[in-house]
């Protein structure tokens, strides 16, 4: 029962809960981008080629002293004997050797520390560090508060899209458009701006949906047939209306069992003289329940059949007369007029529309027409056990203002439940 609608609403609750739980998580994951610190290592390696540049500079210095010393060697040759030349040559050779040795010596690491000292100033490194800081500042103020207080605030950005999707899913569940819109609007008011503890998120969202749905299907005019008959003058005349195939005759039998179980006596009026086998079908139920049935031949005036049943009940002190009528579409004017005639003559205290829960929005139009032309006191929804959507049940009250008083949940006579909004909603929202 309501499996489709249950999944849709359950999905909404889960999605919104996950969205809010993400907000409540501490911002510990964002420091993860700090592995950017590993980048300076490769940056230093890339700048090592700077060493190569320093090497050629040293090389340039070498040729300069060589040329200078070569010049004085040429000048000294004519002035002094050859012996002095080797003396000068020796220091010359020693000098370049010392210079070449100084080049490979590890004295050059001194420029190396200078290079890393120059490397940090590049804009790239601080830029990468500042970016994550900005993100943390923007996203963590609310999250840190939520983490400390274990509380989150539901915003329009969190639920806006989810509520729109929920509205579409309600439409898929046969919920009437105006009703789906009102449900979305009411949930918006309940959820946006609410501050909820993280541990209470699921309950808060589920309860908000429960309250909204209960408000949607609750009608102040709802009543209990048993109590109404006890309080009214006997016999109470109950007229059952609806189209063929909705389970009208079976529902009459269920109501009879309900009244009999509460100590009340009933009589059937087989006033459907139009549909073939309608009288025989009611006769089977009357036999099983041991209830008296008043009938006439097919084609007889249905109002006269109902009138006979009322007189029978008055004469024998019977509490209620259950009147079956021919199934008719709301567009069949002649049959609608026939019902109007019966209403004027019999003056039923209770007029009930019997409709299938699986009929979708079609039942809404039918209820609106019958209520406008004849006047309805309540609706009994049948075949709810076969309805995976449940949208019809959510829509009738808001669109017609006619209360649902009972629901049929099976083929047995006992499968008739009083319509209790809270109990119904519990089946939809887990």
Wavefront OBJ file of the C-alpha trace (Angstrom):
o trace
v 0.000 0.000 0.000
v 1.369 3.405 -1.067
v 4.727 1.849 -2.013
v 5.334 4.338 -4.823
v 4.483 7.383 -2.704
v 6.432 5.965 0.226
v 9.584 5.648 -1.907
v 9.260 9.187 -3.230
v 8.854 10.753 0.200
v 11.497 8.478 1.710
v 13.904 9.548 -1.030
v 13.246 13.213 -0.243
v 13.949 12.666 3.451
v 17.201 10.810 2.765
v 18.491 13.372 0.251
v 17.783 16.318 2.524
v 19.325 14.524 5.482
v 22.538 13.858 3.536
v 22.691 17.475 2.380
v 22.448 18.787 5.931
v 24.859 16.211 7.343
v 27.520 17.392 4.905
v 27.157 20.885 6.325
v 27.612 19.587 9.856
v 30.909 17.846 9.070
v 34.076 19.561 10.408
v 36.273 21.281 7.795
v 39.158 18.872 8.351
v 39.168 17.549 4.840
v 39.986 20.907 3.240
v 43.531 21.075 4.696
v 44.138 18.098 2.400
v 45.159 20.428 -0.428
v 48.247 21.283 1.682
v 50.220 18.614 -0.160
v 50.960 21.626 -2.353
v 53.895 22.070 0.055
v 55.569 19.211 -1.747
v 55.740 21.421 -4.803
v 58.614 23.593 -3.459
v 60.879 20.531 -3.618
v 60.554 20.156 -7.375
v 60.758 23.923 -7.735
v 64.234 23.907 -6.129
v 65.327 21.174 -8.459
v 64.150 23.143 -11.431
v 66.189 26.134 -10.356
v 69.325 24.035 -9.923
v 70.181 24.889 -13.490
v 71.053 28.249 -11.944
v 74.226 26.510 -10.839
v 75.132 26.068 -14.454
v 74.761 29.759 -14.928
v 77.102 30.420 -12.008
v 79.694 28.058 -13.491
v 80.042 29.910 -16.719
v 80.511 33.112 -14.732
v 83.494 31.539 -12.990
v 84.774 30.415 -16.363
v 84.662 33.949 -17.631
v 86.793 35.074 -14.722
v 89.419 32.461 -15.569
v 90.185 33.639 -19.072
v 90.462 37.222 -17.855
v 93.400 36.595 -15.467
v 95.063 34.342 -18.059
v 95.128 37.100 -20.653
v 96.374 39.648 -18.158
v 99.180 37.392 -17.039
v 100.022 36.428 -20.593
v 100.578 40.074 -21.375
v 103.210 40.648 -18.651
v 104.980 37.448 -19.673
v 105.606 38.845 -23.137
v 106.921 42.094 -21.711
v 109.289 40.380 -19.311
v 110.931 38.271 -22.019
v 112.993 41.029 -23.566
v 114.016 42.560 -20.245
v 115.419 39.598 -18.347
v 117.030 36.241 -19.141
v 115.098 33.132 -19.878
v 115.617 31.879 -16.352
v 113.219 34.391 -15.001
v 110.603 33.239 -17.450
v 110.140 29.821 -15.935
v 109.892 31.428 -12.537
v 107.021 33.515 -13.741
v 105.538 30.626 -15.614
v 105.462 28.509 -12.504
v 103.335 30.890 -10.490
v 101.169 31.394 -13.512
v 100.524 27.695 -13.698
v 100.001 27.459 -9.996
v 97.531 30.277 -10.024
v 95.201 28.760 -12.615
v 95.430 25.431 -10.892
v 94.369 26.979 -7.651
v 91.626 28.761 -9.484
v 90.388 25.619 -11.191
v 90.462 23.806 -7.914
v 88.503 26.549 -6.318
v 85.857 26.092 -8.934
v 84.885 22.499 -8.127
v 85.388 23.092 -4.446
v 82.190 22.972 -2.439
v 82.511 26.635 -1.767
v 79.820 27.106 -4.408
v 77.144 25.681 -2.164
v 77.116 29.162 -0.678
v 75.256 30.445 -3.705
v 72.971 27.430 -3.403
v 71.423 28.518 -0.098
v 71.120 31.939 -1.637
v 69.062 30.432 -4.454
v 66.427 28.913 -2.130
v 66.370 32.190 -0.265
v 65.387 33.858 -3.504
v 62.920 31.092 -4.433
v 60.268 31.624 -1.689
v 59.445 35.139 -2.857
v 57.864 33.846 -6.120
v 54.138 34.627 -6.153
v 53.220 31.071 -7.089
v 53.930 29.562 -3.694
v 51.965 32.004 -1.524
v 49.178 32.003 -4.103
v 48.679 28.248 -3.733
v 48.697 28.578 0.028
v 46.236 31.477 0.129
v 43.629 29.809 -2.084
v 42.763 27.003 0.317
v 42.709 29.503 3.150
v 40.088 31.563 1.347
v 37.934 28.518 0.718
v 38.101 27.528 4.350
v 37.067 31.004 5.445
v 34.090 31.056 3.121
v 32.717 27.633 3.901
v 33.674 26.890 7.463
v 32.181 29.619 9.621
v 28.745 27.985 9.580
v 30.196 24.501 9.526
v 32.438 25.087 12.508
v 29.481 26.443 14.453
v 27.433 23.436 13.403
v 30.262 21.107 14.378
v 30.691 22.697 17.785
v 26.969 22.926 18.555
v 26.118 19.786 16.531
v 23.426 21.895 14.875
v 22.717 22.829 11.266
v 20.489 25.459 9.726
v 18.387 24.408 6.750
v 18.593 27.001 3.983
v 16.643 27.581 0.810
v 19.662 26.468 -1.178
v 19.575 23.138 0.638
v 15.928 22.306 0.016
v 14.811 24.428 -2.942
v 15.630 21.924 -5.646
v 14.649 18.948 -3.484
v 11.211 20.428 -2.825
v 10.681 21.078 -6.528
v 11.563 17.467 -7.254
v 9.232 16.313 -4.475
v 6.391 18.266 -6.064
v 6.990 16.510 -9.386
v 7.105 13.139 -7.653
v 3.815 13.882 -5.898
v 2.266 14.600 -9.284
v 3.555 11.230 -10.480
v 1.796 9.723 -7.457
v -1.589 11.057 -8.681
v -1.606 14.018 -6.304
v -3.632 16.869 -7.777
v -1.546 19.880 -8.902
v -2.897 22.446 -6.433
v -2.485 19.953 -3.586
v 1.118 19.172 -4.568
v 1.873 22.901 -4.620
v 0.319 23.460 -1.196
v 2.344 20.562 0.253
v 5.559 22.051 -1.146
v 4.730 25.522 0.203
v 3.913 24.231 3.667
v 7.107 22.170 3.803
v 9.095 25.199 2.672
v 7.780 27.199 5.633
v 8.538 24.384 8.064
v 12.046 23.554 6.833
v 13.776 26.742 5.667
v 15.452 28.548 8.553
v 15.020 25.659 10.961
v 18.017 24.945 13.195
v 18.228 21.267 13.946
v 20.693 19.090 15.807
v 22.503 16.730 13.505
v 21.270 13.662 15.378
v 17.663 14.863 15.065
v 17.739 15.639 11.334
v 15.907 12.544 10.139
v 13.204 12.836 12.779
v 12.715 16.548 12.185
v 12.345 16.195 8.414
v 10.080 13.149 8.726
v 7.906 14.845 11.335
v 7.603 17.957 9.170
v 6.338 15.826 6.300
v 3.965 13.938 8.608
v 2.462 17.156 9.940
v 2.037 18.537 6.434
v 0.341 15.409 5.100
v -1.908 15.083 8.136
v -2.974 18.692 7.693
v -3.639 17.993 4.011
v -6.010 15.058 4.541
v -7.721 16.158 7.762
v -11.311 17.398 7.496
v -13.282 18.815 10.394
v -16.514 17.414 8.958
v -15.441 13.789 9.289
v -17.818 11.566 11.259
v -18.324 8.007 12.414
v -21.350 6.238 10.924
v -21.942 4.143 14.026
v -22.041 7.170 16.316
v -24.155 9.203 13.921
v -26.803 6.464 13.715
v -26.899 6.171 17.488
v -27.526 9.909 17.796
v -30.091 10.197 14.952
v -33.792 9.417 14.703
v -34.473 5.921 13.337
v -34.357 4.698 10.699
v -31.269 6.463 9.344
v -31.262 6.410 5.538
v -27.830 5.990 3.929
v -27.552 6.381 0.151
v -24.513 4.935 -1.661
v -23.434 6.608 -4.931
v -20.691 5.916 -7.456
v -19.800 4.474 -10.836
v -19.920 0.792 -11.765
v -16.944 -1.324 -10.803
v -15.822 0.784 -7.853
v -16.958 -1.808 -5.301
v -20.159 -0.059 -4.234
v -22.259 -3.158 -3.460
v -19.417 -4.864 -1.588
v -18.848 -1.693 0.432
v -22.533 -1.645 1.416
v -22.091 -5.165 2.793
v -18.994 -4.056 4.750
v -20.881 -1.132 6.290
v -23.709 -3.510 7.221
v -21.243 -5.791 9.026
v -19.751 -2.783 10.835
v -23.167 -1.635 12.069
v -24.268 -5.122 13.060
v -21.048 -5.645 15.026
v -22.025 -2.529 16.983
v -25.486 -3.842 17.827
v -27.492 -2.102 15.130
v -30.060 -3.624 12.772
v -30.039 -2.907 9.039
v -32.044 -3.551 5.858
v -30.916 -3.474 2.214
v -32.719 -1.552 -0.553
v -31.774 -3.023 -3.968
v -32.525 0.232 -5.825
v -30.114 -0.495 -8.693
v -32.729 -1.726 -11.144
v -30.641 -0.722 -14.140
v -27.501 -2.890 -14.085
v -27.847 -6.576 -14.920
v -27.186 -8.922 -11.983
v -27.056 -6.011 -9.527
v -29.997 -7.369 -7.523
v -28.545 -10.907 -7.476
v -25.192 -9.596 -6.291
v -26.773 -7.748 -3.397
v -28.881 -10.822 -2.624
v -25.709 -12.892 -2.125
v -24.375 -10.424 0.450
v -27.765 -10.235 2.177
v -27.837 -14.021 2.452
v -24.321 -14.236 3.887
v -24.971 -11.508 6.438
v -28.542 -12.634 7.141
v -29.913 -9.201 6.297
v -33.375 -8.492 4.858
v -33.292 -7.121 1.281
v -36.164 -5.153 -0.302
v -36.271 -5.467 -4.098
v -38.388 -5.182 -7.246
v -37.997 -6.244 -10.857
v -35.378 -4.797 -13.177
v -36.570 -1.608 -14.793
v -38.703 -0.649 -11.794
v -38.569 2.849 -10.358
v -35.544 2.839 -8.019
v -37.113 5.525 -5.823
v -40.095 3.264 -5.096
v -37.739 0.451 -4.018
v -35.994 2.775 -1.581
v -39.329 4.053 -0.283
v -40.529 0.500 0.411
v -37.345 -0.256 2.339
v -37.774 2.839 4.514
v -41.345 1.877 5.387
v -40.198 -1.668 6.204
v -37.554 -0.313 8.574
v -39.963 2.032 10.328
v -42.485 -0.737 10.883
v -39.887 -3.080 12.452
v -37.733 -0.625 14.371
v -34.662 -1.147 12.198
v -31.833 1.324 12.775
v -30.539 1.899 9.238
v -31.585 1.504 5.596
v -28.658 0.955 3.204
v -29.705 2.038 -0.307
v -27.850 0.804 -3.386
v -28.105 2.925 -6.549
v -27.249 2.367 -10.189
v -23.658 3.116 -11.067
v -23.428 6.198 -13.215
v -20.847 8.548 -14.604
v -20.926 12.133 -13.494
v -21.607 13.077 -17.134
v -24.813 10.981 -17.369
v -27.372 13.715 -16.776
v -30.459 11.456 -16.868
v -29.125 9.169 -14.156
v -27.999 12.162 -12.109
v -31.551 13.513 -12.295
v -32.856 10.130 -11.125
v -30.678 10.391 -8.034
v -31.927 13.918 -7.429
v -35.507 12.616 -7.471
v -34.706 9.858 -4.977
v -33.012 12.394 -2.727
v -36.070 14.631 -2.685
v -38.434 11.736 -1.843
v -36.336 9.724 0.603
v -34.387 12.593 2.212
v -31.363 10.481 3.168
v -29.450 11.616 6.253
v -26.136 10.367 4.833
v -24.999 10.402 1.197
v -21.733 8.583 0.560
v -19.667 8.436 -2.613
v -17.867 5.133 -3.235
v -14.766 5.531 -5.389
v -11.628 3.623 -6.286
v -8.385 4.865 -4.842
v -6.639 3.760 -8.040
v -8.849 5.998 -10.220
v -6.420 8.896 -9.917
v -7.614 12.443 -10.531
v -10.767 11.164 -12.264
v -12.359 10.496 -8.896
v -11.842 14.121 -7.917
v -13.972 15.316 -10.825
v -16.639 12.731 -9.978
v -16.806 13.766 -6.329
v -16.941 17.445 -7.275
v -19.844 16.837 -9.692
v -21.888 14.664 -7.311
v -21.269 17.088 -4.481
v -22.398 20.021 -6.599
v -25.503 18.302 -8.027
v -26.634 16.200 -5.061
v -24.514 17.036 -2.043
v -22.200 14.528 -0.371
v -21.505 13.883 3.287
v -18.484 11.659 2.873
v -16.325 9.442 0.681
v -15.361 5.803 1.100
v -12.211 4.948 -0.838
v -12.004 1.340 -2.031
v -9.118 -0.846 -3.195
v -6.529 1.021 -1.168
v -4.698 -2.280 -0.744
v -4.094 -2.246 -4.520
v -3.003 1.391 -4.687
v 0.785 1.868 -4.805
v 0.514 5.637 -5.223
v -2.017 7.007 -2.743
v -2.201 10.416 -4.404
v -5.994 10.275 -4.738
v -6.371 9.970 -0.990
v -4.152 13.034 -0.452
v -6.116 15.141 -2.926
v -9.820 14.600 -2.196
v -10.104 16.631 0.986
v -8.267 19.709 -0.317
v -9.980 19.773 -3.702
v -13.563 18.881 -2.729
v -13.800 19.569 1.022
v -15.682 16.267 1.312
v -14.206 14.117 4.097
v -12.979 10.572 3.606
v -14.642 8.552 6.364
v -13.664 4.953 5.551
v -11.183 3.061 3.392
v -11.504 -0.418 1.918
v -8.402 -2.548 2.342
v -9.502 -5.963 1.056
v -12.340 -8.258 -0.059
v -13.471 -9.453 3.364
v -16.329 -7.808 5.216
v -13.943 -6.838 8.005
v -11.652 -4.982 5.594
v -13.165 -1.581 6.240
v -11.180 0.898 8.315
v -12.161 4.257 9.727
v -10.098 6.954 8.047
v -7.537 8.108 10.601
v -5.143 10.688 9.067
v -2.295 10.056 11.518
v -2.481 6.290 11.033
v -2.593 6.643 7.251
v 0.401 8.999 7.174
v 2.429 6.581 9.296
v 2.085 4.076 6.460
v 3.527 6.620 4.039
v 6.302 8.222 6.099
v 8.431 5.750 7.988
l 1 2 3 4 5 6 7 8 9 10 11 12 13 14 15 16 17 18 19 20 21 22 23 24 25 26 27 28 29 30 31 32 33 34 35 36 37 38 39 40 41 42 43 44 45 46 47 48 49 50 51 52 53 54 55 56 57 58 59 60 61 62 63 64 65 66 67 68 69 70 71 72 73 74 75 76 77 78 79 80 81 82 83 84 85 86 87 88 89 90 91 92 93 94 95 96 97 98 99 100 101 102 103 104 105 106 107 108 109 110 111 112 113 114 115 116 117 118 119 120 121 122 123 124 125 126 127 128 129 130 131 132 133 134 135 136 137 138 139 140 141 142 143 144 145 146 147 148 149 150 151 152 153 154 155 156 157 158 159 160 161 162 163 164 165 166 167 168 169 170 171 172 173 174 175 176 177 178 179 180 181 182 183 184 185 186 187 188 189 190 191 192 193 194 195 196 197 198 199 200 201 202 203 204 205 206 207 208 209 210 211 212 213 214 215 216 217 218 219 220 221 222 223 224 225 226 227 228 229 230 231 232 233 234 235 236 237 238 239 240 241 242 243 244 245 246 247 248 249 250 251 252 253 254 255 256 257 258 259 260 261 262 263 264 265 266 267 268 269 270 271 272 273 274 275 276 277 278 279 280 281 282 283 284 285 286 287 288 289 290 291 292 293 294 295 296 297 298 299 300 301 302 303 304 305 306 307 308 309 310 311 312 313 314 315 316 317 318 319 320 321 322 323 324 325 326 327 328 329 330 331 332 333 334 335 336 337 338 339 340 341 342 343 344 345 346 347 348 349 350 351 352 353 354 355 356 357 358 359 360 361 362 363 364 365 366 367 368 369 370 371 372 373 374 375 376 377 378 379 380 381 382 383 384 385 386 387 388 389 390 391 392 393 394 395 396 397 398 399 400 401 402 403 404 405 406 407 408 409 410 411 412 413 414 415 416 417 418 419 420 421 422 423 424 425 426 427 428 429 430
